Amino acid sequence: MLKFVLKLFTVFLFFYSIGSYAQEEEKATPLSHSESKAYTAQKKLISQAFQDLDTKKDRAAYIVSHKILKKTRYRKIKLQAYINLGVYFNERNLGDSALFYGNKTLQIIGKRNDSIFIQGKSYAYNIIALSYGHKGLFEEAKKWHLKGLEIVKKLKPKKQYYVKLHNLAIMDIKLGNYDNSIKLLKACLEYKEDPDFTFMIYNSLANAYSSKDNYEVSMSYFKKALDFFKNKKASRIKAAILQNIGAIYHLMGDHDKAIEYYYKAYPIAKETEFHRALIDILTNIGLVYQDKKIYNKAKESYNEALSISEELGFLDKQITIYNNLKEVSKTQNNYKDAYSYLKKEIKIKDSISKLQKSKELNELEVKFNTLQKEKEIKVLQVENANRELDLKNQEEAIKNLKLQQEIEKKETHNKILSFQNASEKKLNEITLLKKDQEIQESKLARQKSIKNSILYSFLILLIPVIGLLFTYYQKLQTQNELNKKQEEISEQKISSLIKDQELKLIKASIKGQDKERKRIALELHDSIGGNLAAIKLQLNNTVLNGNKKTISIINNQLDDTYEQVRNLSHNLIPKKFSKNNFCDVLEEYFNNIGGTTSLSTSFVAYPRTEIDLLDETLQIEIFKIIQELITNTIKHAKATSVELQLNLVENMINVLFEDNGIGFNAKNKATGLGFENIKNRLKKVSGTFHIDSRVNRGTIIDIEVPALTSINDKVSYNH
């Protein structure tokens, strides 16, 4: 099985997140001149020790941090020492020791809430979270990362928040919550102020996608991370990324590409003394050759990795390499070598278990000694506190004796004064009683005078108030009368306006009738009268002469006169319907009504062209019905708006007339003269109508007439 170097990046991340702590402490207020030298020297040593962690000098960094921790008396130096030791043990996967120093960091911080200690608490949570991660307790680790996240939310630097968010995403990868991890990592990409941090996010995204077996996306993020090192010197991180890209190609089955990237990572890891990564690179190279069945090269790579592991004492790496060598020997049927590799693997595992036991014993001994020392310190503190209390009690006892003596002296003096005061009080009481009597008498006199003045003033004020109220009441009555008269005047104005509108309509209709009468009179006088006079003269002559030709001429003239009478009867029909479109005539009529009255009118016809093609006599009847409806609305409805709709549907013409007037009871008033005229006209054209009206709700009249009915079928003329 191929393994990724995820641990490498979690360690790098920890250094990245904690690296700014020393910078923060440098910003703190400097100490006094007498202590500055000692503080500066210790600070320099502890900061250098932090820089030496995860290098060849990490053991020396551990020793320096331990020594400074024992002798320093500065709280901030102790805090940095605890953090250094926690990092050191997390590097070596010693979760219990790291956890111990993480907790010590929290103890020294206590309830302090300045920025340095709040940041220290954040780093302590990170140490504890990583230690639980090394112990395989990922849920517990996640809990502590969340605590750290809550702290950095309150701090001003955004960078620390995103670093903690990244830590949380790493825990989700280990817990198998890959989708949530990817979501958190993509949120971290919002922070763009630090390119190195962006590189870390790309690397973690690559690891998350590779854990989901999505190797193509993983490869794209690893290559994005690699772009950060194009113009930079060789570094450990570059070696790790190259190794991870090789591992992705290895998993995808592209062994040549895998070997190419492993050999790119190899010299960088060697140059930067990145030993653990170098061992992993050589091991992965051996695995590729093993998959390709080039066993000699595989063994060479494994042996080189083994020599580095033995030199540096990396027992966990030795176990992996011996296991791989055993598998190669088995495939070559060299069971003797396979057995020897197995024995070495078991021997190292046994030594690791012994080392772990001895380490556990040492750690327990350290814990026991620290607890004992803490107990001794507490006992000494209690003894010192008791001594201080005894001294304070003795001093207070002396003070109490002195106070008692002074109190006794003051008591005797007070007794003498009390006797003197008693005699003086009695004299004062007598004088006060006399004064009280005088005061009460003067008060009674004043009260009487005040009451009298209040009564007089009340009466004086009451008279004008009553007068004002009376005048106000009269004004109200006159105002009410004026309002009533104004209402009557407004009603009279409205009725006069309605009558004026009715008169205008009547005058318009009379003018039209007069014109029509004049035209008919002229027609009768000029044409028909002339013809009849001529016929009379000719008849007289025919009777006298008995000429047949004149009889035929008279017969022709009679025919002409008949035609003129017939034409005249047809010409009585209004010409505007024959010359104009019916809908245009109706619309113009409605607009004129709206212009001459206060009514707002609305007219809609559909389909307009087909309605215009209706029989002319039918159009005239509909027009006169609408005129009758408009007249009724103006006279009785008191409406402000009128709507008319004409619809032609399935050879039925539908007339919908609606107003917003006062309405009426349809059962009582549907038999008036206007409605009777409408009914008579509708009978001629086989039409029907329906009235929907309620009091104060307006009126709707719905009329339906067959569209194909011709009025010529219903009306006959006398020839």
VOGU-3710 file (C-alpha; in Angstrom, 3 decimals, decimal comma):
1> mlkfvlklft> 0,000/0,000/0,000  1,171/3,498/-0,842  1,049/6,151/1,935  0,886/9,942/1,751  2,965/12,275/3,862  0,009/14,087/5,471  1,724/14,401/8,868  4,429/16,541/7,334  1,941/19,253/6,440  0,155/19,216/9,793
11> vflffysigs> 3,516/19,846/11,513  4,354/22,596/9,013  0,901/24,105/9,598  1,501/24,145/13,354  4,758/26,062/12,923  3,041/28,431/10,544  0,219/29,166/12,984  2,463/29,530/16,026  5,303/31,417/14,325  3,818/34,840/14,930
21> yaqeeekatp> 3,721/34,363/18,730  7,304/35,582/19,274  6,528/38,625/17,115  3,500/39,464/19,280  5,566/39,290/22,491  8,121/41,688/21,034  5,348/44,283/20,798  4,607/44,058/24,558  5,588/46,829/26,960  9,338/46,605/27,849
31> lshseskayt> 10,415/45,737/31,390  12,248/48,007/33,802  15,916/48,757/33,180  17,167/46,539/36,043  15,400/43,423/34,673  15,691/44,108/30,951  19,054/42,317/30,453  17,937/39,040/32,027  14,587/39,149/30,250  16,205/39,955/26,864
41> aqkklisqaf> 18,755/37,116/27,197  16,079/34,555/28,120  13,792/35,788/25,392  16,565/35,456/22,810  17,330/31,887/23,898  13,699/30,754/23,973  12,972/32,347/20,545  16,043/30,658/19,036  14,952/27,356/20,552  11,602/27,748/18,816
51> qdldtkkdra> 13,381/28,365/15,481  15,521/25,227/16,003  12,492/22,933/16,352  12,000/20,478/13,440  15,735/20,757/12,537  18,834/18,815/13,559  19,052/21,086/16,625  15,597/20,141/17,900  17,057/18,115/20,821  19,149/21,150/21,845
61> ayivshkilk> 16,000/23,307/21,543  14,228/20,912/23,916  17,101/21,104/26,497  17,275/24,931/26,319  13,490/25,259/26,755  13,582/22,884/29,741  16,443/24,772/31,457  14,847/28,194/30,953  11,531/26,849/32,268  13,213/25,838/35,575
71> ktryrkiklq> 15,066/29,078/36,271  12,939/31,881/34,713  10,524/33,947/36,790  8,917/35,756/33,828  5,464/34,458/33,003  5,686/35,195/29,264  9,035/33,357/28,972  7,464/30,349/30,750  4,536/30,510/28,372  6,865/30,360/25,329
81> ayinlgvyfn> 8,840/27,489/26,924  5,681/25,428/27,485  4,662/26,053/23,867  8,142/24,984/22,612  8,005/21,739/24,616  4,480/20,999/23,420  5,616/21,442/19,789  8,685/19,267/20,376  6,663/16,319/21,691  4,012/16,707/18,970
91> ernlgdsalf> 6,822/16,387/16,388  7,731/13,020/17,837  4,128/11,798/17,974  4,325/11,704/21,790  0,738/12,796/22,361  0,673/12,399/26,159  3,746/14,591/26,743  2,477/17,212/24,302  -0,897/17,145/26,056  0,822/17,686/29,436
101> ygnktlqiig> 2,607/20,844/28,229  -0,500/22,085/26,449  -2,410/21,910/29,729  0,500/23,617/31,578  0,239/26,440/29,022  -3,441/26,867/29,865  -2,673/26,856/33,615  -0,114/29,658/33,323  -2,545/31,744/31,239  -5,395/31,287/33,757
111> krndsifiqg> -7,986/34,052/33,444  -5,657/36,635/31,899  -7,251/38,321/28,917  -4,595/40,569/27,345  -3,761/39,922/23,690  -0,490/37,997/24,344  -2,139/35,485/26,696  -5,246/35,130/24,522  -2,976/34,199/21,613  -1,055/31,856/23,918
121> ksyayniial> -4,361/30,158/24,782  -5,059/29,758/21,077  -1,673/28,046/20,571  -2,237/25,873/23,653  -5,531/24,661/22,145  -3,616/23,865/18,946  -1,002/21,806/20,852  -3,745/19,883/22,688  -5,672/19,295/19,454  -2,555/17,952/17,665
131> syghkglfee> -1,689/15,716/20,624  -5,172/14,161/20,545  -4,734/13,747/16,782  -1,457/11,841/17,311  -3,262/9,581/19,775  -5,942/8,869/17,146  -8,663/10,741/19,080  -9,746/12,842/16,117  -13,160/13,871/17,493  -11,485/15,211/20,654
141> akkwhlkgle> -8,882/16,958/18,497  -11,646/18,570/16,443  -13,302/19,832/19,644  -10,094/21,645/20,700  -9,601/23,086/17,217  -13,134/24,507/17,454  -12,250/26,085/20,831  -9,224/27,716/19,215  -11,426/28,966/16,377  -13,774/30,670/18,872
151> ivkklkpkkq> -10,803/32,529/20,418  -9,319/33,809/17,152  -12,734/35,128/16,072  -12,348/37,780/18,807  -8,799/38,755/17,702  -8,174/41,351/15,022  -5,811/39,428/12,645  -7,888/37,549/10,046  -4,965/35,264/9,256  -5,187/33,343/12,549
161> yyvklhnlai> -8,905/32,694/11,953  -8,239/31,116/8,552  -5,279/29,115/9,951  -7,599/27,619/12,612  -10,214/26,943/9,946  -7,516/25,070/8,030  -6,670/22,992/11,135  -10,328/22,047/11,438  -10,401/20,972/7,785  -7,366/18,715/8,371
171> mdiklgnydn> -9,249/16,985/11,229  -12,234/16,460/8,917  -9,929/14,758/6,408  -8,730/12,385/9,137  -12,324/11,743/10,262  -13,365/10,980/6,673  -15,590/14,092/6,372  -14,047/14,943/3,004  -16,892/17,083/1,638  -17,001/19,283/4,761
181> sikllkacle> -13,211/19,515/4,709  -13,266/20,704/1,073  -15,954/23,267/1,950  -13,824/24,695/4,808  -10,668/24,739/2,684  -12,404/26,626/-0,120  -13,591/29,162/2,469  -9,916/29,579/3,491  -9,081/30,642/-0,088  -10,915/33,934/0,675
191> ykedpdftfm> -7,787/35,032/2,569  -5,371/36,180/-0,157  -2,949/38,379/1,778  -0,385/35,598/2,365  0,688/33,512/-0,684  2,333/30,879/1,553  -0,992/30,257/3,270  -2,759/29,937/-0,093  -0,162/27,349/-1,069  -0,966/25,344/2,085
201> iynslanays> -4,692/25,398/1,251  -3,982/24,075/-2,257  -1,915/21,288/-0,753  -4,643/20,352/1,753  -7,307/20,421/-0,976  -5,134/18,046/-2,986  -4,940/15,672/0,002  -8,721/15,875/0,545  -9,497/15,038/-3,095  -6,924/12,235/-3,150
211> skdnyevsms> -8,619/10,744/-0,053  -11,863/10,748/-2,108  -9,929/8,936/-4,921  -10,483/11,970/-7,155  -6,879/11,934/-8,368  -7,250/14,345/-11,290  -8,559/17,223/-9,120  -5,986/16,326/-6,457  -3,222/16,544/-9,071  -4,444/19,971/-10,251
221> yfkkaldffk> -4,230/21,383/-6,697  -0,775/19,840/-6,082  0,465/21,502/-9,277  -1,059/24,833/-8,183  0,854/24,454/-4,900  4,017/23,652/-6,848  3,697/26,926/-8,829  4,628/28,827/-5,631  8,170/27,412/-5,826  9,001/28,199/-9,474
231> nkkasrikaa> 11,342/31,083/-8,651  12,220/30,064/-5,101  15,099/28,155/-3,594  14,831/24,470/-2,798  12,751/23,890/0,317  11,323/20,997/2,279  7,760/21,839/1,272  8,655/21,691/-2,428  10,170/18,250/-1,905  7,006/17,070/-0,132
241> ilqnigaiyh> 4,743/18,392/-2,928  6,837/16,718/-5,634  6,690/13,484/-3,651  2,877/13,780/-3,318  2,479/14,386/-7,084  4,577/11,271/-7,691  2,346/9,353/-5,260  -0,794/10,474/-7,166  0,708/9,247/-10,451  1,636/6,028/-8,660
251> lmgdhdkaie> -1,968/5,528/-7,532  -3,197/6,291/-11,054  -0,885/3,531/-12,369  1,475/5,874/-14,284  4,753/4,483/-12,885  7,054/6,455/-15,220  5,585/9,807/-14,161  5,695/8,690/-10,528  9,434/7,855/-10,775  10,062/11,200/-12,546
261> yyykaypiak> 8,545/13,244/-9,670  10,143/11,067/-6,957  13,568/11,726/-8,490  12,754/15,471/-8,660  11,922/15,448/-4,944  14,945/13,320/-3,974  17,801/15,927/-4,424  15,739/18,733/-2,795  15,000/16,604/0,292  18,665/15,590/0,477
271> etefhralid> 19,894/19,195/0,107  17,504/20,542/2,765  18,215/17,547/5,089  14,548/16,676/5,087  15,279/13,167/6,327  11,823/11,773/6,978  10,613/12,922/3,559  13,803/11,555/1,964  13,124/8,133/3,502  9,504/8,254/2,239
281> iltniglvyq> 10,682/9,220/-1,273  13,167/6,319/-1,412  10,525/3,937/-0,045  8,017/5,057/-2,691  10,662/4,659/-5,429  11,244/1,121/-4,181  7,482/0,462/-4,332  7,332/1,657/-7,975  10,220/-0,653/-8,953  8,579/-3,431/-6,974
291> dkkiynkake> 5,320/-2,912/-8,941  7,337/-2,918/-12,182  9,093/-6,145/-11,000  12,562/-4,514/-11,182  13,489/-6,047/-7,835  17,215/-5,166/-7,796  16,500/-1,425/-8,100  13,704/-1,746/-5,557  16,143/-3,295/-3,038  18,739/-0,561/-3,731
301> synealsise> 16,177/2,136/-2,949  14,940/0,310/0,180  18,498/-0,221/1,462  19,383/3,465/1,003  16,220/4,466/2,913  17,093/1,863/5,594  20,611/3,215/6,119  19,255/6,777/6,660  16,579/5,457/9,054  19,164/3,487/11,071
311> elgfldkqit> 21,520/6,471/11,184  18,784/8,811/12,489  17,017/6,193/14,617  13,618/6,349/12,842  12,282/3,030/14,049  8,809/3,384/12,480  10,421/3,861/9,037  12,668/0,845/9,577  9,628/-1,364/10,236  8,009/-0,251/6,926
321> iynnlkevsk> 11,254/-0,791/4,938  11,914/-4,267/6,430  8,323/-5,208/5,610  8,812/-4,079/1,968  12,159/-5,957/1,703  10,444/-9,056/3,089  7,729/-8,803/0,376  10,384/-8,407/-2,393  12,276/-11,478/-1,110  9,072/-13,516/-1,018
331> tqnnykdays> 8,250/-12,622/-4,652  11,822/-13,747/-5,599  11,311/-17,015/-3,600  14,247/-15,984/-1,387  12,595/-17,098/1,834  15,862/-17,060/3,787  16,224/-13,245/3,346  12,482/-12,808/3,860  12,770/-14,618/7,208  15,760/-12,520/8,306
341> ylkkeikikd> 13,895/-9,275/7,382  10,866/-10,479/9,348  13,052/-11,156/12,420  14,556/-7,659/12,195  11,079/-6,131/11,827  9,851/-7,998/14,944  13,001/-7,018/16,868  12,445/-3,303/16,124  8,774/-3,563/17,095  9,807/-5,120/20,431
351> sisklqkske> 12,370/-2,369/21,051  9,727/0,286/20,262  7,329/-1,235/22,785  10,133/-1,240/25,428  11,002/2,368/24,614  7,385/3,359/24,858  7,106/1,695/28,262  10,237/3,449/29,526  8,977/6,755/28,157  5,645/6,244/29,846
361> lnelevkfnt> 7,465/5,528/33,123  9,600/8,661/32,728  6,557/10,756/31,925  4,670/9,373/34,892  7,699/10,051/37,114  7,875/13,630/35,801  4,153/14,074/36,429  4,487/12,623/39,949  7,464/14,876/40,803  5,690/17,961/39,475
371> lqkekeikvl> 2,591/17,115/41,514  4,705/16,618/44,661  6,459/19,937/44,130  3,147/21,661/43,554  1,811/20,191/46,815  4,922/21,341/48,727  4,597/24,820/47,270  0,936/24,947/48,261  1,795/23,838/51,859  4,456/26,550/52,112
381> qvenanreld> 2,042/29,098/50,733  -0,565/28,093/53,346  2,024/28,351/56,178  3,133/31,791/55,010  -0,467/32,908/54,795  -1,128/31,662/58,374  1,910/33,522/59,715  0,811/36,698/58,021  -2,656/36,247/59,533  -1,194/35,787/63,060
391> lknqeeaikn> 0,815/38,983/62,743  -2,213/40,853/61,473  -4,330/39,495/64,369  -1,775/40,675/67,003  -1,665/44,152/65,498  -5,456/44,312/65,420  -5,650/43,197/69,121  -3,372/46,096/70,189  -5,438/48,501/68,161  -8,636/47,192/69,754
401> lklqqeiekk> -7,262/47,791/73,342  -6,381/51,369/72,502  -9,802/51,893/70,984  -11,551/50,507/74,114  -9,683/52,948/76,393  -10,640/55,874/74,172  -14,253/54,659/74,074  -14,453/54,584/77,943  -13,132/58,161/78,176  -15,624/59,324/75,597
411> ethnkilsfq> -18,499/57,545/77,384  -17,911/59,475/80,683  -17,618/62,722/78,814  -20,814/61,913/76,940  -22,740/61,261/80,180  -21,902/64,773/81,493  -22,906/66,295/78,201  -26,161/64,296/78,189  -27,243/65,756/81,559  -26,528/69,276/80,327
421> nasekklnei> -28,417/68,576/77,130  -31,465/67,248/79,034  -31,899/70,485/81,002  -31,405/72,590/77,922  -33,935/70,450/76,033  -36,665/71,050/78,586  -36,175/74,828/78,373  -36,212/74,640/74,607  -39,397/72,529/74,630  -41,227/75,157/76,666
431> tllkkdqeiq> -40,210/77,950/74,321  -41,091/75,790/71,308  -44,598/75,101/72,631  -45,239/78,833/72,969  -43,967/79,443/69,472  -46,136/76,575/68,124  -49,264/78,171/69,570  -48,461/81,514/67,978  -47,712/79,838/64,645  -50,974/77,864/64,689
441> esklarqksi> -53,013/81,007/65,384  -51,297/82,846/62,526  -51,894/79,815/60,261  -55,618/79,781/61,025  -55,895/83,482/60,227  -54,004/82,986/56,973  -56,141/80,001/55,991  -59,330/82,041/56,450  -58,012/84,881/54,338  -56,795/82,430/51,647
451> knsilysfli> -60,184/80,662/51,524  -62,014/83,978/51,126  -59,687/85,154/48,370  -60,081/81,775/46,556  -63,892/82,062/46,676  -63,882/85,642/45,354  -61,424/84,834/42,574  -63,408/81,702/41,635  -66,595/83,736/41,318  -64,809/86,380/39,265
461> llipvigllf> -63,450/83,743/36,879  -66,695/81,761/36,681  -68,814/84,599/35,213  -66,686/85,164/32,023  -66,321/81,391/31,557  -70,111/81,000/31,571  -70,404/83,863/29,093  -67,804/82,273/26,804  -69,581/78,920/26,942  -72,896/80,542/26,076
471> tyyqklqtqn> -71,414/82,397/23,071  -69,668/79,192/21,945  -72,990/77,327/22,121  -74,667/80,012/19,985  -71,849/79,822/17,439  -72,253/76,056/17,213  -75,987/76,422/16,565  -75,442/79,044/13,851  -72,690/76,884/12,306  -75,028/73,882/12,196
481> elnkkqeeis> -77,703/75,972/10,487  -75,161/77,271/7,968  -74,002/73,732/7,239  -77,596/72,612/6,621  -78,196/75,551/4,269  -74,946/74,813/2,409  -76,008/71,187/1,977  -79,378/72,337/0,585  -77,624/74,769/-1,764  -75,210/72,038/-2,968
491> eqkisslikd> -78,136/69,641/-3,582  -79,954/72,373/-5,548  -76,813/72,985/-7,596  -76,502/69,265/-8,358  -80,170/69,013/-9,395  -79,809/72,156/-11,546  -76,710/70,668/-13,232  -78,621/67,453/-13,958  -81,546/69,461/-15,382  -79,123/71,499/-17,528
501> qelklikasi> -77,674/68,272/-18,898  -81,165/66,954/-19,631  -82,073/70,238/-21,355  -78,929/70,049/-23,479  -79,878/66,535/-24,595  -83,498/67,554/-25,287  -82,369/70,634/-27,253  -79,962/68,520/-29,267  -82,689/65,996/-30,096  -85,208/68,827/-30,928
511> kgqdkerkri> -82,677/70,473/-33,239  -82,204/67,146/-35,018  -85,963/66,636/-35,309  -86,466/70,205/-36,673  -83,817/69,661/-39,293  -85,392/66,357/-40,272  -88,882/67,973/-40,461  -87,573/70,769/-42,686  -85,887/68,248/-44,965  -89,100/66,128/-45,180
521> alelhdsigg> -91,221/69,296/-45,832  -88,884/70,395/-48,631  -88,969/66,923/-50,164  -92,784/66,820/-49,999  -93,151/70,380/-51,339  -90,583/70,321/-54,095  -90,754/66,836/-55,489  -93,919/65,033/-54,405  -96,115/68,219/-54,337  -94,915/69,272/-57,777
531> nlaaiklqln> -95,537/65,837/-59,204  -99,041/65,673/-57,714  -99,934/69,163/-59,153  -98,737/68,127/-62,595  -100,717/64,886/-62,408  -103,852/66,878/-61,423  -103,554/69,235/-64,433  -102,937/66,392/-66,825  -105,902/64,449/-65,433  -108,123/67,492/-66,131
541> ntvlngnkkt> -106,838/67,666/-69,686  -107,278/63,935/-70,228  -110,819/64,060/-69,067  -111,471/66,806/-71,601  -109,420/65,422/-74,512  -109,321/61,669/-73,713  -105,715/61,256/-74,967  -104,118/57,811/-74,268  -100,567/59,129/-74,351  -101,255/61,523/-71,518
551> isiinnqldd> -102,690/58,632/-69,460  -99,463/56,669/-69,854  -97,438/59,788/-68,957  -99,578/60,244/-65,829  -99,043/56,601/-64,995  -95,270/57,079/-65,228  -95,433/60,176/-63,069  -97,374/58,230/-60,440  -94,634/55,596/-60,472  -92,004/58,303/-60,015
561> tyeqvrnlsh> -93,974/59,798/-57,139  -94,229/56,332/-55,496  -90,485/55,884/-55,785  -89,882/59,343/-54,261  -92,215/58,552/-51,325  -90,426/55,211/-50,809  -87,013/56,874/-50,976  -88,154/59,561/-48,572  -89,274/56,941/-46,031  -85,918/55,229/-46,344
571> nlipkkfskn> -84,077/58,545/-46,024  -85,733/59,111/-42,651  -83,172/56,641/-41,311  -80,095/58,651/-40,034  -77,408/59,005/-42,655  -74,523/58,822/-40,242  -74,915/55,015/-39,865  -74,583/54,454/-43,584  -71,638/56,814/-44,004  -69,660/55,928/-40,800
581> nfcdvleeyf> -68,689/52,790/-38,875  -71,189/51,877/-36,158  -68,549/51,519/-33,408  -67,008/54,899/-34,329  -70,463/56,562/-34,099  -71,093/54,989/-30,664  -67,627/55,970/-29,429  -68,079/59,575/-30,640  -71,501/59,678/-28,949  -70,005/58,471/-25,659
591> nniggttsls> -67,139/60,979/-25,890  -69,638/63,808/-26,460  -71,665/62,657/-23,415  -68,463/62,707/-21,330  -67,529/66,151/-22,642  -70,909/67,768/-21,948  -71,531/66,086/-18,557  -69,501/65,155/-15,479  -69,689/61,448/-16,414  -66,502/59,524/-17,188
601> tsfvayprte> -67,272/57,152/-20,083  -65,662/53,934/-21,293  -66,470/52,087/-24,550  -65,150/48,666/-25,690  -66,227/46,673/-28,795  -64,975/43,253/-29,866  -64,640/42,226/-32,659  -64,981/45,797/-33,885  -64,884/45,136/-37,623  -67,596/42,426/-37,498
611> idlldetlqi> -69,861/44,628/-35,348  -69,468/47,443/-37,923  -70,785/45,017/-40,624  -74,107/44,340/-38,805  -77,396/45,224/-40,501  -77,897/49,003/-40,451  -81,426/48,814/-39,035  -80,173/46,577/-36,201  -77,445/49,152/-35,494  -80,099/51,913/-35,286
621> eifkiiqeli> -82,203/49,946/-32,783  -79,150/49,219/-30,592  -78,113/52,875/-30,784  -81,596/54,083/-29,668  -81,636/51,527/-26,793  -78,232/52,840/-25,632  -79,551/56,426/-25,891  -82,483/55,431/-23,658  -80,095/53,842/-21,109  -77,849/56,948/-21,061
631> tntikhakat> -80,903/59,188/-20,552  -82,102/57,061/-17,589  -78,595/57,131/-16,050  -78,330/60,938/-16,293  -81,853/61,457/-14,905  -81,961/58,970/-12,058  -78,665/57,161/-11,321  -76,462/60,037/-9,983  -73,515/58,125/-11,441  -69,956/59,388/-12,037
641> svelqlnlve> -68,879/56,749/-14,568  -70,528/54,659/-17,315  -69,052/51,628/-19,118  -70,372/50,083/-22,371  -69,165/46,801/-23,881  -70,278/45,290/-27,234  -69,297/41,679/-27,919  -70,194/39,541/-30,938  -70,012/35,841/-29,978  -71,546/32,967/-32,000
651> nminvlfedn> -73,923/35,250/-34,019  -75,202/36,930/-30,831  -74,552/40,606/-30,169  -74,132/41,216/-26,432  -74,575/44,746/-24,999  -73,266/45,189/-21,410  -74,144/48,584/-19,883  -72,837/49,410/-16,350  -72,884/52,521/-14,104  -71,713/53,207/-10,546
661> gigfnaknka> -74,831/55,148/-9,516  -77,154/54,815/-6,549  -78,895/51,777/-8,081  -82,486/50,685/-7,434  -84,634/47,696/-6,598  -84,998/45,917/-9,974  -88,305/44,270/-8,998  -90,033/47,614/-8,281  -88,651/49,917/-11,019  -88,123/47,593/-14,014
671> tglgfenikn> -91,580/48,517/-15,424  -90,987/52,261/-16,080  -91,604/53,988/-19,404  -87,903/53,913/-20,417  -87,643/50,164/-19,845  -90,940/49,586/-21,701  -89,514/51,432/-24,744  -86,393/49,253/-24,552  -88,523/46,080/-24,342  -90,602/47,145/-27,364
681> rlkkvsgtfh> -87,491/47,819/-29,424  -85,961/44,475/-28,401  -89,154/42,642/-29,479  -88,634/43,950/-33,013  -85,173/42,328/-33,150  -85,968/39,207/-31,025  -83,677/40,455/-28,259  -83,632/39,885/-24,478  -82,271/41,867/-21,553  -81,472/41,321/-17,871
691> idsrvnrgti> -81,166/43,947/-15,082  -78,826/43,522/-12,095  -79,112/46,445/-9,676  -78,959/47,004/-5,927  -79,338/50,112/-3,814  -75,991/51,988/-3,493  -74,288/49,279/-5,621  -74,825/50,614/-9,198  -76,653/49,007/-12,162  -75,657/46,386/-14,778
701> idievpalts> -77,893/45,794/-17,850  -77,134/42,778/-20,051  -78,778/42,734/-23,536  -78,522/39,933/-26,126  -79,727/40,234/-29,754  -79,352/37,704/-32,637  -76,803/39,192/-35,023  -78,389/37,807/-38,232  -81,865/39,319/-37,554  -82,736/42,119/-39,994
711> indkvsynh> -85,151/44,842/-39,013  -86,580/44,747/-42,568  -87,988/41,329/-41,692  -89,920/42,839/-38,792  -91,036/46,249/-40,149  -93,388/46,639/-43,157  -93,989/49,905/-45,042  -97,282/51,139/-46,592  -96,669/51,801/-50,271
//
